[in-house]
Each structure stands twice: as C-alpha cells, then as structure tokens.
Amino acid sequence: MRVPTPRSWIAGVALAMLLVPSTVAGQTASGSGWPARPVTIVSPFAAGIAPDIVTRMIAQELSEKLGQRFVVENRAGASGNIGAQHVAQSPPDGYTLLLSTPYPVGFNKLMQSKLQFDPEADFAPVVTVAKSPQIFVAGPQSKARNLRELMDLAKARPGALTAGIPGIGTTSHIAIEALLNLSNTSMAMVPYRGSPPVADLLSGQLDIGVGLVPSYVGSVNGGQIVALAVSSSKRSEQLPNVPTAEEAGFPGFEATGWYMLVAPKGTPQPIIERLNGAVNDYIRSEKGKRQFYTLDLQAVGGSAQDAKAFIASEMVKWASIIKKANIKL
C-alpha cells in the first residue's frame, strides 16, 4: 500500500477544497438536496394576527411534507417592509422565504415614495395561497340594509357618514374607497388597529365598519349588526347568506386581501416548484380546507407564473384608486 507523501497529501487536500465549493454551488443552483437544513419563513407582521396564523399553518405543513423544519420568524414593522426587506436581501438559496399580504410585495410601492427594496425586482412569487374577503357591516341605527342603499345614503350626504377601517392603506380601506369611487361620493375614514369594534357600531359612533369576516360572524348571526355584503367574488363560507358586492349591485367588484409565498429573486426553479406543489397539495386537502374555514380564507393555488401575473393585475387594478383617494403610508 502506497503511503501518500506530505506533498501529495497537501495537493489532495487543496484539490478537495476547490471541488467542495463548486459542488455546493452546483447543488444550490440546481436545488438538489434542498432542504438540507431548517428553512425560515418570515412573517412581516406581529405574532397572533391573521398573517402570522396563515404563515404558521403553511410552515407546519411544509415541515411535514418536505422533511425539514420550517421555522416562522416574525419581523414586524413599517407595514410589512422590515420583514420583506430582510428576505429581499437574503441569499436566494431557498432557506429564507416570505409569507406576504398585498402590502410588502405590492401595494406599499403605490403608497410609499421610498422603499429599500423593489417588490417586482427582488422577489420570485411561489404561489398565491388564499384570498381573504372583507365584509361591510352597519349598526342597528343605520337606514342601510344593503350595499346599494348605503351608497345612496353616502351620495345624499358626501363626507358625512363614518366608515371604520382597520388602518390606513389596508385592503379594507382600499375596498371601501373603490366602492365610493364607483358611486362618486365620499365618507369620513376612521382608522383602528384591527377590525373596527362592534361596540362603536352599536353606539352609533360608526355608520359602517369594514374588516375581516371572522371579526363579525357572531354579531351578524346574533342580529346585533347588519351584514351588507362581502367584497369577494364568491360568498363567505362562514356567512353564506350575505351577498357579494357584485350581487348587491356592483358588477365585477372584487377587493380582497390575499396571502402569497415568495422567495428572493434568483431562487432555483426546482425549489420554487417543490414549494409550489407542496402548498397546492395542502390547500386542496381536507386539512387545508378545515384550517382555511377558521379564518374564512378562499383557496387560490396555481403556478408560480399565476402568482406573478396576479400581483401584476392587482397593481394595475388598484393604482388609480390609491392615487385618487390619496392613500399614503
């Protein structure tokens, strides 16, 4: 047996050191061997609210399906921009992902003059997970019993009615502004942290409230407040008797929140496709349907190309509304 000389041994080690990085780089580029370690999904909002809950549902499912831990990391602040910027600047290796609402990957660009990242250039959409309907509700003292009556009241007294919204620039805010634009009238916006409270509707401090469906299901079913319509193209599963805005007299109207999984631009396509397939399987499963029902989410799915096209269509759809209503963060 030939014993390697010190010179040949050193040469062998040097060759190995050259080969290992190229092999790893090749695996990263092709996506083979992924995931070989835990993956972080950044939730750019606080723990415990709807975007965080959706992120944790997805992370749990991917952990079970792909054989590695998918860990949720909350990086809240600046309407989602802090978490989104972190992901945009992360290596495109499939180990840092973002579960986004419309704001960081879309609308914030329309409402803020300066971002430290470019949503269109810095992210690779993976899959649109779900849409989240908004609901328009009124207190018992309101004369409006449907959405058309509400808009007629607003037109009779432009700017006099008050609309509670869960913050400036939210999808609820954009949804009511879109309806007001169609009706050529206005309301006074009253921003809250989260869906406007039922107590303010009952007391008459608000004429209407706009927010997520689960916030109002109990009060609607109990007859305390009136559900005028939901903003999605199909009815809410939790409130199936409430019409859509289109059914209430606004043809083609749809204004929903949504959740999308994205990766840093340049993430290998095989990784994108593997994530896409796993999420599509989840939202079609009975488990996914049950979990989505608790948040009144409407499953979307589809390809990564579908997700990219959806963002582009939403940006075109809402840019003029945001500009006309002068919505700024």
C-alpha positions as CSV (number, residue, x, y, z in Angstrom):
1,M,0.0,0.0,0.0
2,R,1.4,3.3,-1.1
3,V,1.6,5.9,1.7
4,P,1.0,9.5,0.4
5,T,3.9,11.9,0.8
6,P,3.3,15.2,2.6
7,R,3.5,17.0,-0.8
8,S,0.9,14.7,-2.4
9,W,-1.3,14.9,0.6
10,I,-1.3,18.7,0.7
11,A,-2.1,18.7,-3.1
12,G,-5.0,16.3,-2.5
13,V,-6.5,18.5,0.3
14,A,-6.1,21.6,-1.9
15,L,-8.0,19.9,-4.7
16,A,-10.7,18.8,-2.3
17,M,-11.1,22.3,-1.1
18,L,-11.5,23.5,-4.6
19,L,-14.1,20.8,-5.5
20,V,-16.3,21.1,-2.5
21,P,-17.4,24.8,-3.0
22,S,-18.1,24.1,-6.7
23,T,-20.2,21.0,-5.8
24,V,-22.2,23.0,-3.2
25,A,-22.7,25.8,-5.7
26,G,-23.9,23.4,-8.2
27,Q,-26.4,21.9,-5.7
28,T,-27.6,25.4,-4.8
29,A,-28.1,26.4,-8.4
30,S,-30.0,23.2,-9.2
31,G,-31.9,22.9,-6.0
32,S,-30.8,19.3,-5.5
33,G,-30.6,18.3,-1.9
34,W,-32.9,21.1,-0.7
35,P,-33.9,21.4,2.1
36,A,-30.8,20.1,3.9
37,R,-31.4,22.3,6.9
38,P,-34.2,24.3,8.6
39,V,-36.0,26.9,6.4
40,T,-37.1,30.2,7.8
41,I,-40.5,31.7,6.7
42,V,-40.6,35.4,7.6
43,S,-44.0,36.8,8.7
44,P,-43.7,40.6,8.4
45,F,-46.4,41.2,10.9
46,A,-46.9,40.6,14.6
47,A,-47.5,37.2,16.1
48,G,-51.1,36.1,16.7
49,I,-52.8,38.0,13.9
50,A,-54.2,36.5,10.7
51,P,-51.0,36.8,8.5
52,D,-49.0,35.1,11.3
53,I,-51.5,32.3,11.7
54,V,-51.5,31.6,8.0
55,T,-47.7,31.6,8.0
56,R,-47.7,29.0,10.8
57,M,-50.2,26.8,9.1
58,I,-48.1,26.8,5.9
59,A,-44.9,26.2,7.9
60,Q,-46.3,23.3,9.8
61,E,-47.5,21.6,6.5
62,L,-44.2,22.2,4.7
63,S,-42.3,20.7,7.7
64,E,-44.4,17.6,7.5
65,K,-44.2,17.3,3.7
66,L,-40.5,18.2,3.0
67,G,-38.7,16.6,5.9
68,Q,-37.1,19.7,7.4
69,R,-38.3,22.2,10.0
70,F,-39.9,25.4,8.5
71,V,-39.5,28.0,11.3
72,V,-41.6,31.1,11.4
73,E,-39.8,34.3,12.2
74,N,-41.8,37.5,13.0
75,R,-40.1,40.7,11.7
76,A,-42.9,43.2,12.1
77,G,-42.9,46.9,11.3
78,A,-43.4,49.5,8.6
79,S,-46.5,47.9,7.1
80,G,-44.5,44.7,6.4
81,N,-41.5,46.4,4.9
82,I,-39.0,45.4,7.6
83,G,-39.6,41.7,7.1
84,A,-39.8,42.0,3.3
85,Q,-36.5,43.9,3.1
86,H,-34.8,41.2,5.1
87,V,-36.0,38.5,2.7
88,A,-35.2,40.5,-0.4
89,Q,-31.6,40.8,0.8
90,S,-31.2,37.2,1.8
91,P,-29.3,34.6,-0.3
92,P,-31.6,33.1,-3.0
93,D,-31.0,29.5,-1.8
94,G,-34.4,28.5,-0.6
95,Y,-33.7,28.9,3.1
96,T,-35.4,32.3,3.7
97,L,-38.9,32.8,2.4
98,L,-41.7,35.4,2.9
99,L,-45.4,34.9,3.5
100,S,-46.7,38.2,2.3
101,T,-50.0,40.1,2.3
102,P,-50.7,42.5,-0.6
103,Y,-48.7,45.3,1.1
104,P,-45.0,44.4,1.1
105,V,-45.0,42.7,-2.4
106,G,-47.4,45.1,-4.0
107,F,-49.4,48.0,-2.5
108,N,-46.7,49.6,-0.3
109,K,-44.9,50.6,-3.5
110,L,-48.0,52.6,-4.5
111,M,-48.4,54.2,-1.1
112,Q,-44.8,55.0,-0.1
113,S,-42.3,57.1,-2.0
114,K,-39.2,55.3,-0.9
115,L,-38.7,51.6,-0.3
116,Q,-35.4,49.9,0.5
117,F,-36.3,47.1,-1.9
118,D,-38.2,46.7,-5.2
119,P,-41.1,44.2,-4.8
120,E,-41.1,43.4,-8.5
121,A,-37.4,43.0,-9.0
122,D,-36.4,41.4,-5.7
123,F,-38.9,38.6,-5.2
124,A,-39.8,35.4,-7.0
125,P,-43.5,34.6,-6.4
126,V,-44.0,30.9,-5.4
127,V,-47.8,30.6,-5.0
128,T,-50.9,32.6,-4.1
129,V,-52.2,30.8,-1.1
130,A,-55.6,32.3,-0.5
131,K,-57.8,35.3,-0.7
132,S,-59.4,36.9,2.4
133,P,-62.9,38.6,1.9
134,Q,-63.7,41.9,3.6
135,I,-67.2,42.5,4.9
136,F,-69.2,45.7,5.0
137,V,-71.4,45.9,8.2
138,A,-73.7,48.5,9.6
139,G,-75.1,49.2,13.1
140,P,-78.8,48.8,14.0
141,Q,-79.5,52.5,13.7
142,S,-78.4,52.6,10.1
143,K,-81.0,53.1,7.4
144,A,-79.0,51.0,5.0
145,R,-79.9,47.3,4.8
146,N,-77.8,46.6,1.7
147,L,-74.7,48.0,0.0
148,R,-76.7,49.9,-2.7
149,E,-78.7,51.7,0.0
150,L,-75.5,52.6,1.8
151,M,-74.0,54.2,-1.3
152,D,-77.2,56.1,-1.9
153,L,-77.1,57.5,1.7
154,A,-73.4,58.4,1.1
155,K,-74.3,60.2,-2.1
156,A,-77.0,62.2,-0.4
157,R,-74.5,63.4,2.3
158,P,-71.0,63.3,0.8
159,G,-68.4,63.0,3.6
160,A,-70.9,62.9,6.4
161,L,-71.0,59.1,7.0
162,T,-68.2,57.5,9.0
163,A,-66.5,54.3,7.9
164,G,-64.4,52.3,10.4
165,I,-61.4,50.7,8.8
166,P,-58.5,48.6,10.2
167,G,-55.8,51.1,9.4
168,I,-54.9,53.4,6.5
169,G,-53.9,51.6,3.3
170,T,-55.4,48.2,4.4
171,T,-57.3,46.2,1.9
172,S,-60.5,47.1,3.8
173,H,-59.7,50.8,3.3
174,I,-59.0,50.2,-0.4
175,A,-62.2,48.2,-0.8
176,I,-64.5,51.0,0.6
177,E,-62.6,53.6,-1.4
178,A,-63.2,51.6,-4.5
179,L,-67.0,51.5,-3.8
180,L,-67.1,55.2,-3.1
181,N,-65.2,55.8,-6.3
182,L,-67.8,53.8,-8.3
183,S,-70.6,55.7,-6.5
184,N,-68.8,59.1,-7.0
185,T,-69.1,60.1,-3.3
186,S,-67.1,60.0,-0.1
187,M,-67.1,59.1,3.6
188,A,-65.0,60.0,6.6
189,M,-62.5,57.3,7.3
190,V,-61.9,56.3,11.0
191,P,-58.8,54.0,11.3
192,Y,-58.4,51.4,14.0
193,R,-55.8,48.8,14.9
194,G,-57.6,45.8,13.6
195,S,-61.3,45.4,12.5
196,P,-63.5,48.2,13.8
197,P,-65.2,47.2,17.1
198,V,-68.8,46.2,17.2
199,A,-69.4,48.4,20.2
200,D,-68.7,51.5,18.1
201,L,-71.3,50.3,15.5
202,L,-73.9,49.6,18.2
203,S,-73.4,53.1,19.8
204,G,-73.7,54.9,16.5
205,Q,-70.1,56.3,16.6
206,L,-69.6,54.5,13.2
207,D,-72.1,54.3,10.4
208,I,-70.4,51.3,8.9
209,G,-67.4,49.0,9.6
210,V,-65.2,47.2,7.1
211,G,-63.0,44.3,8.2
212,L,-62.3,40.6,8.2
213,V,-65.4,38.3,8.2
214,P,-64.4,36.3,11.4
215,S,-64.5,39.5,13.4
216,Y,-68.2,39.9,12.8
217,V,-69.7,36.5,12.4
218,G,-71.1,36.2,15.9
219,S,-72.6,39.7,15.9
220,V,-74.2,39.2,12.4
221,N,-75.7,35.8,13.3
222,G,-76.9,37.3,16.6
223,G,-78.7,40.1,14.9
224,Q,-76.7,42.9,16.6
225,I,-75.4,44.3,13.3
226,V,-76.3,44.1,9.7
227,A,-74.0,42.5,7.1
228,L,-74.4,44.5,3.9
229,A,-72.1,42.5,1.6
230,V,-68.7,40.8,1.3
231,S,-66.0,42.0,-1.1
232,S,-65.0,38.7,-2.7
233,S,-66.3,37.3,-6.0
234,K,-67.9,34.4,-4.1
235,R,-69.8,34.3,-0.8
236,S,-68.2,33.7,2.5
237,E,-68.4,30.2,3.8
238,Q,-68.9,31.4,7.3
239,L,-71.8,33.8,6.3
240,P,-73.3,32.1,3.2
241,N,-76.5,34.2,3.3
242,V,-74.6,37.5,2.9
243,P,-74.4,38.6,-0.8
244,T,-71.2,39.6,-2.6
245,A,-70.8,43.2,-3.7
246,E,-71.4,42.1,-7.2
247,E,-74.7,40.5,-6.2
248,A,-75.6,43.7,-4.3
249,G,-75.4,45.8,-7.5
250,F,-71.7,46.4,-8.3
251,P,-70.9,44.2,-11.3
252,G,-67.4,42.8,-11.4
253,F,-66.4,44.1,-8.0
254,E,-63.8,42.2,-6.0
255,A,-61.5,43.6,-3.4
256,T,-59.9,41.0,-1.1
257,G,-56.8,40.7,1.0
258,W,-54.5,37.8,0.0
259,Y,-51.6,35.7,1.1
260,M,-48.7,34.8,-1.1
261,L,-45.5,32.8,-0.5
262,V,-42.4,34.4,-2.2
263,A,-38.7,33.8,-2.3
264,P,-35.7,36.1,-3.0
265,K,-35.2,36.6,-6.7
266,G,-32.9,34.0,-8.2
267,T,-34.0,31.1,-6.1
268,P,-33.6,28.0,-8.1
269,Q,-36.7,27.0,-10.1
270,P,-36.7,23.4,-8.8
271,I,-37.1,24.8,-5.2
272,I,-39.8,27.1,-6.3
273,E,-41.6,24.2,-8.0
274,R,-41.3,21.9,-5.0
275,L,-42.7,24.6,-2.6
276,N,-45.5,25.4,-5.1
277,G,-46.5,21.7,-5.3
278,A,-46.5,21.2,-1.6
279,V,-48.7,24.3,-0.9
280,N,-51.1,23.4,-3.7
281,D,-51.5,19.9,-2.2
282,Y,-52.1,21.4,1.2
283,I,-54.8,23.9,0.2
284,R,-56.7,21.2,-1.7
285,S,-56.5,18.7,1.2
286,E,-59.3,18.3,3.8
287,K,-56.9,19.6,6.5
288,G,-56.3,22.7,4.5
289,K,-60.0,23.3,3.9
290,R,-60.7,22.9,7.6
291,Q,-58.0,25.3,8.6
292,F,-58.9,27.9,5.9
293,Y,-62.5,27.8,7.1
294,T,-61.5,29.1,10.6
295,L,-60.1,32.3,9.0
296,D,-62.7,32.4,6.2
297,L,-60.0,32.1,3.6
298,Q,-60.7,31.2,0.0
299,A,-58.1,28.9,-1.5
300,V,-56.3,30.0,-4.7
301,G,-53.2,28.0,-5.6
302,G,-52.0,27.7,-9.1
303,S,-48.5,28.0,-10.6
304,A,-45.7,30.4,-9.7
305,Q,-46.4,32.2,-13.1
306,D,-50.1,32.6,-12.0
307,A,-48.9,34.2,-8.8
308,K,-46.7,36.6,-10.6
309,A,-49.5,37.6,-13.0
310,F,-51.9,38.0,-10.1
311,I,-49.6,40.6,-8.4
312,A,-49.3,42.5,-11.7
313,S,-53.0,42.6,-12.2
314,E,-53.6,43.8,-8.6
315,M,-51.1,46.6,-9.1
316,V,-52.8,47.8,-12.2
317,K,-56.3,47.4,-10.7
318,W,-55.7,49.4,-7.6
319,A,-53.1,52.0,-8.6
320,S,-55.7,54.6,-9.8
321,I,-57.9,54.1,-6.7
322,I,-55.0,54.5,-4.3
323,K,-53.8,57.6,-6.2
324,K,-57.3,59.2,-6.4
325,A,-58.0,58.6,-2.7
326,N,-54.5,59.9,-1.9
327,I,-53.7,56.9,0.3
328,K,-50.2,57.3,1.8
329,L,-48.4,55.4,4.5
